[in-house]
Amino acid sequence: MTSPDADGQDAAIVRSVFDELGRLNVAEHSLESVVRTVTELTARVLPGEPIASVTILRGGRASTVASIGELALELDEEQYRLGAGPCLSAAATGQPSEIPDMRLDQQWPAFAAIAVEAGCDSMLSHPLPVREQVSGALNVYARALSTADQRTRDLLARLTAYAVVPVSNTYLYKAAVARAEHLQSALDSRAVIDQAKGILMERFRLTPDAAFHALTRVSMETNTKLRDVALRFVATGELRQD
């Protein structure tokens, strides 16, 4: 049980983190920069001077989108290589996962042995809620046995609850922008291909299907994107480069 002073101190810490996260503008930051801010705040406010990282699980593949310190990235990647560990468990199940003491762990002994060798004593991973079929976890590694106490768990849970908002919003914003850019690119490609087809039809009295086939044949034979073939033809009147 924590003292009233400790509770008040923790509340002040959480408020300061919330204020800093609230100032992030998702339109001006990449997902990586937002996550880096989250991991920096985590390492700053939690006891034991931990190092932190964020795992994203997308399409069955795990990756670290931000980390503080080489040890966090190294141990994330060891779990990906092994296909098991707290960060993967938290991201996949949506439940917190921890190794209070690497030397005594029986659940992930292969990973725990690697972590001990690397100089890590304990680890705690807290899940980020699923958004757009993407799940994740905020991971905290400690060289000393500091992540296992209840105060650290409570602080990490509260920080993650705040952190997930800017992380999720940034991911959704960037995904929406990417979709819009992809759609615009597709529309632009279709427009220039239709233009090239029209020129071929008028010049050689071809049907629409025959004109399109002529473009695709050149694309395949020259290993050139169909859009690029169409662009060159519209610009130069030549289907093939000399």
Secondary structure, DSSP 4 states (H G I P E B T S, - for coil): ---HHHHHHHHHHHHHHHHHHHT--TTTS-HHHHHHHHHHHHHHHSTT--EEEEEEEETTEEEEEEESSHHHHHHHHHHHHHT-SHHHHHHHHSS-EEES-GGG--SSHHHHHHHHHHT--EEEEEEEEEETTEEEEEEEEESSS-TTSHHHHHHHHHHHHHHHHHHHHHHHHHHHHHHHHHHHHHHHHHHHHHHHHHHHHHHH---HHHHHHHHHHHHHHHT--HHHHHHHHHHHS-SS--
